[in-house]
Amino acid sequence: MGGHRRIKRTFQKGQVLRLTITDMAFGGKGIARVETENGPFVVFVQNAFPGQIVDAQVAKCKARHAECRLLCVIEHAAFEMPPPFQPIPGAPYASVPIEMQHEWKTKTALDLYRKIGQVEDIDSVYQGFVPSPLCWHYRNKMEYSFSEIRHDLKSDEKVDDFGLGFKHRGTWWAVENLDGDSGLFDELVESTLHQVRAWCEQTGLPAWHPPKRKGFFRFLVVRKSYANDGLLVNLVTTSDAALDVNGFIECIRKLWGDRVQGIIHTINDDKGERVEAREGESSVIWGASTITEMLYGLSFGISMGSFFQTNPKSAEQLYAEVLALALDGVDNRPQDVIMDLFCGTGTIGQLVSKHAKTPVVGVDIVQSAIQDARDAAKQNGLTNVEFVAADAGKFLLEHPEYKGKIHTVILDPPRAGISPKTLRKVMRLGAQRLVYVSCNPATQARDLVELREQGYQLKSLKLVDQFPHTAHVEAVACIEKNETFQPNLEA
């Protein structure tokens, strides 16, 4: 009797390879090709790029390719220039000229639309790349981790210590101390973060020990307002000891002065490596619980846990693209409705309503988000936008007054994209136009296949750089319905 023959892998998990990177794939993966007895074999290395020689460890090996974890760069590419900031794991392209980053993002993203989205004529619908107005110091939120295990940048070894900074690349347990400005967030905060670390260490209370899942200090999260330069600070600890609340407040206010608008203490006893506790509580120990951000003249109150675009200057450009597509021809359709679906706290819906004469309706199944959206719209004096807590598939049943009136639906889903079942719910709304914003072109390209099968065609695409010095890029697509097509929308 025959059995399953075990496939011999070209490389074994854990094996270390020295590789020359020659090409790029989407998501920050460098490509190397290794000659084997069966011919060239493709190897992907996260956060490596063309021109580098690297040591990488095999994480997964399949029949036709291997995926590796970058261990170290043996030889840098000729075009690399060390940035004038402390290098951090979250900015793998910081040494690459920004123009070259744009070229890589464009090429690798468009390849996805050809291969995954099966859009053969992508060049004819692609409308260009929108760079971030700020290449440095563009983030409005940063999360720093405490750990009893520190990765020493000089010795490249793990040491027992009190660490505060960023997780070392490829680990969830070791932290690199941030001792200076990373160039991504706020110069004052990051250049003095070592003093916050010193205060915490001097309390005698331990940092979190990830493998042992115990300790006291866990995370420090800082939000920044670009509208007024204010700071909102959240210290996350366990309940294992009592925080010196007054001492911590004094430390933060002494370092960051009048810019500090609120300080929060969050108790998180969860074992997982997440800031947000499933059970636990947050309390304001000084000042306010929110800061204010402005987009296109509208005011938004942002709490520590609120979702808000991380690069607000670039977000204005992103939303400008959305507005242009959503409002195109709207003056000829005063009776039609624009829907902001999965609207969350209603940022896009409010921006559209400010410029549209037609009604705007924001829909989300999360009641608390809808209430936040209503409060913000009232604060901004917007009267032609309505926010409804409803499921997308049941919306027209519960609100028949909108049947046949929804011309444009704006979609801004999470990185996972939209499931086929949810896409069918969207298409039951009967909208002529979809404006689809995606923080992951790979899932948007995948969704285009399902949309095409239901009679929707990609009409235009733009890429927007929200995160310089990383592999991430945002996409804004305009997708329109072929009126003669009869879709099959069975669930």
N, C-alpha and C positions, 0 to 999 in steps of 0.2 A: 504494500500500500504506500502511496506517495503522501508526503506531508508537505506543509508549507516550508519552502526553502527560505532560509534566513538571508536577507539581502545584506551583502557586505558593504558597509558604508565606506566612503572614500576617506573620511576623517572621523575620529572618535570624539565624543563629548569630553570637554576638558583639555583636549589637545591644544597646544600653543603653536601658532603659525606665524611666520614672518612674511608679510604680504606687501606688495606694491599696489597702491590704489590707483586705478586708471580711469574710473568713471563714477557717476553718481546715480542713485535711485531715489525716488521720493521718500520723504521722512528722515532725511539725514543719513542715509546708508551709502557708504562708500563701496565700490565694487572692485574686487580683485579677481583675476583669472589665473588659476593654477594649472600648470600642465600635469596631467596624469597619464597613466597607461591607456586610459580610455578617451584621451583628448582633453581639451580645456574644461576646467570645472569652475563654476562661478561661486564666489564667496562674498557675502555681504558683511560689512563691518559698520556698526552704528557709530556715528559721529566722526568717521574718518572721511577724507576727501582726496580728490585727485592730486597726485604729486607727492603724497606722503608714503613713507615706508613705516609700517607699524607692526607691533606684536599684538596678536589678537587670540582670544581663547574661544574655541568652538563651543557654542551653546546648543546648537541643533544642527544635525546633518541629515539631509534628505537625499533622494536619489540623484537629483539634478543640481542641488545647491546646498550651501552651508550658511548658517548665520552665526556671527561671532561677536564677542564683546571686546571692545577696545581695551587693551591693557596699557600700552604706552606708545608714544610716537618716537620712532627711532631716528627718522629724518623728516624734517618739515618740508613742505612745498616751497618752491622758490618765491612764490608771491606772498607768503605769510609775513605779517608784521605784528610783533607783540603789541597788544593794546596798552594804553597808559593807565590801566586799571588792574586790580587783582583778578586774575583769571578764575572763573568759577565753572562748575560742571554744567550749569544751565545756559551757558553761552558758548557752545562749541565752535561757532563760526567767528568769534570775536577777533581772530587774527586774519580774517579774510576780508579783502576790500569789499565794501558794501555793493558796488556794481556787480561784482562777481557773484555775490550772494543772490542778487536779483536774477541773474542769468540762470543760476542753478535752480532756483525755485520755479522759474517760468518753464524751463525745459522739462524738469521732472514732473511738474503738475500736469502740463499738457500731454505728456506721455500717458498719464493715467486716463485722461479722457479718451485717448485713442484706444488704449488696450482694454481698460475696464468698462468705460462708458460706450465703447464702439462708435465714437464720434469721429468718422473718417475725415470730415471737413472741419476739424476743430480750428484750423488756421483762419478759416473764413468767418467764424463767429467770435474769435478771440479779439477783445477790444483793448488789451494792453495791461500793464502792470502799474499799480499805484504805490509808490514808496511811502514809508512812514516819514512824517514831518520831522520827527526826532529819531536819530540813530542811537543816541545814548540818553540815559536817564529818562526813559519813556514810560516806565511802569508806574502804576499807581497803587500797587500792593505787592508786598513781599513777605514770604513766610520763611522764618529761620528756625532750625531745629537744634535742640540741645541733645547731647549724648555724652555718656561716660567713656565712649570709645572715640578717640580722635585719630583721623588720618593725618599724619605729619607730612606736610608738603615737601619738606627738605629731604627727609629720609625715605619717603614713600612707604612708610610702615605704619601699622596701627599701634597706638599707645593708649594706656589707661590715663585718662585726663578728663577735664571739664571742658567740653566743646560746645560752641555755639556758632552756627553758620549754615552751610549747605551740605546735604548728604553727598559723600564721595561717589563719583560716578560708578554705577554697577553695584552699589551696596545700599542696604536699608538700615544699617546699624552704625556706620561710621560717619563722622561729621568732619568737614574741613572748617577750621576756624576762619571766619571772615574778619580780617584785620585792617581792611581798607575799602575804599569805594570800588564796587564791582562794575560801575558804569551803567547799570541797568535801572537802578532805583534812585534813591535820594542820597546825595553826596554827604550831607550832614549826618543822617541816620547811620549810614554804613561806615563812615570814617570814625564814628564814636561807639560803634557796636561793641568793640572790645571792652569799653568801660562798663557797658551794661553787663557783659559777661563777668567782668571782675566783681561787680556788686553782687550778682547772683552767687558766684562761687564763695564770696566772703561770708555769706549767710551760713555756710556750713552744710546746707541742704544739697543733696546730690542731684546731678542731672539724670535724666531718664537713661536707663540701660536697656536698649532694645532687646537683646537676646534674653535677658533675665526678666524683662517686662516689669521693671520696678524702678522707682526713683521719684523725684519731685518735679523739677523743671522739665517741661516737654517742648513747648513751642513759644516763639515770640512772633506775632503777626503785626505788621504796620501797614495802615492804609494812608494814602496821601491824596489831598485834593489839589488838582491843578487850578481850580477856580480861586482858591484863597491861600494855598500853600499850607493848609492845616494838616495835622497828623492825628490819626486814631490808632491807639496802641492796645493790643490784646496779649496778655501773658497767660499761657495755658500751663497749668500744673495739675498734679494729682491731689487727692485729699489726704495724702499721707502725713502732712505737716501743716502748720499755720504759716501763711505768707506774712512777712513784715510789710503790710499794706502801705503804711505811711513812708517807710523807707524806700519802697519801690517807686511810689509817686514822686518822692523828692529826687530820686536818681534820674528819672525820666525827664522831669520838668527842669532840672538843673542842666541836663545835657541838651535838650531840644527846645527849651524856653516857651515863649508864647505861641509857638506853632502847635503845641500840643492842645488839642481840643477835647480829648476824652481818653480815659484809661480804663480798660476792662480787665477783669480777672475771670478766667474760665476754669472750672474744675472738670477734668477729663480723666476718668479712671478706666476707660476702655483700653484693652490690650493692643488694639490695632494702631498703626502709625498714621492716624488722622487727627487733624485739628478739631474737627467737629465731633462732639461727644454724642453717642446715642442716648446716654443718660448722663446727666450732669447739669450744671447751671452756669450761666454767665451773669456777672453783676458789674455794673458801672461803679468803679471805686473812686473815680474823679471825673468831673466834667460831663460831657455829652456822650450819647450812645451812637451818634451819627456824625458824618461830615457831609458837606454839600459839594456836589459836582455840577458843572454846567456843560450842556451840549446844545449848540445852536440856540443859545439864549434861554433854554429851558433849564429849570433847576431840579435836581434830583437829590433827595436825602439818602445817603448810602450808609447802611449799617455794616458791622464787621462781617456778617454772614451773607450780605446781599451779593447777588451776581451783578457785576458791572464790568463793562469792557476794560481790560487791563491797560490798554494803551489809548487813553481818551482822545489824544490829538489825532491819532490814526483812525479812531472810531468815527470821528466827525467826517472824515473822507469816505469811510466805508458807508456810513449812512447817507452821504450825499449821492453815492451810486444807487442805493436802494430807493431814495426819494425820486431820483430822476426816472427810474424804471416804473415805480408805482404810480407816479403822477403823469406819465406820458399819455396824452390824449384825454386826461380826466375831465377837462373843461367841456368836452363834447358829450360827456356822460354824467350830467349832474345828478341823475337818479341812482347811479350805481354806487356800490359799497366797496370799500377797501377793507380787507380783513387781515389783521395781524394775528396769525395762528401760532399757538404755543408761545404766547406773548410775554409770559413771566410778569415782571413788574411794569411792562408796557412802554419801554423806552422808545422802540421803533414806532408803535402806534401813536404815541404822543407827538413825535417829530413829524409824522405824516399828517396828523390832524391839524398841526399848526399851519401847514402849507396847502392842504386840500380843502376845496369847497364842498366836496362830497363827504358823506358820513364815513366814519372809520369805526370798526368794531374790533376790539381785542378779545381773544378767546384763549383761556387756559383752564385746565381742569383743577389747578391748585387754587383753592379759595383764598388763602392768605396772600398769594401773589396778586390776585385780582383786586383785593382790597387795597394793597399797596399802590397798585396802578391807579385806582380810583382816587385815592388820596393825593397822589402826585399830579394827576390831571386837574383836580380841583385847585391845588396850590398854584399850578401854572395857568389857570384861567381858561382851560380848554373846554369848549362846550359841544363840539361836534364829534367827540369820541365817546364810545360806550365800551365798558369792559364787562365781559360775561364769563362766569364760571360754568364751563360746560365741556363735555366730551366732543371731540371733533366729529365723530360719526353720528352723534345724536343731535347735533346743533340745529339742523334744519327742521327736525321733528319738533324740537322744543321751541324753536323760533321761526315759525313758517313765514313770518313777515319778511324774512331775508331771502326766501326762495326765489331764484331767478335774478337776483339783484347783485350778487357778489361777482364783480368783474375781476378783481385782483386779490390774490392771497399771498401774503408775505410769510415766508417760512425761515426760521432761524433755529434749527434743531441742535442738539448736543453732538459731540464728536462721533457718536455711533450712527448718526444719520437717522433716516426715517425707515421704519419697517414696512415691508410690502402691504401689510394689513392697514397700517396707518395711512400709507399713501393712497390706498383705495378710499379711505374715509375722506381724505383731502379732495380727491377727484369727484366724489359724490356731491361736493359743494357746487360743482359746475362752473368753476371760475375759468375765464378765458385766459388769464395770465397768472403765472406763478413767478414770484421773485424769491429765489432760493439762496439764502445766505448760508455758507458752510465754513466751519473752521477746520474741516477735513475734506479736501478735494477727493480723496479716495472713496469715501462713502457717498459723496455727491455724484461722482462718476458712476458708481454702482446704481444709485437711485435713478439716474437718467435712463437706464435700460428698461426699468419697470415703467417709467413715465412714457417712454416712446411706445411701449406695447399698448398703452392706453390712449394713444393719439396726441401726446404732447411732444413738442420739438424744441430743442435748445436753439434760441435765437441769438443770444449774446452771452459773453463770459468775460469777467474782469477778475484779476488777482490783486489782492490788497495785502501789503506787508504790515501786519500787526505786531510782529515779533522779530525785529532785527537781531542778527547773531544767533538765530536758531533756525531749525528746518521748517518751522511752521509758516503757513501762508493761508490767508482767507480767500474765499471765492464767492463772487456774486453772479448768479446766473439768472437770465430772463428766459422763461420757458412758456410757450404759448400753445394753445389747443388748436388742432385742426378741426374746424367745425363740421367737416363732412365725415369725420371718423366716428364710428359707433363703438364705444368702449365696452368691455366686459368687466363690470364692477361687482361681480359676485364676491362676497366675503370668503 
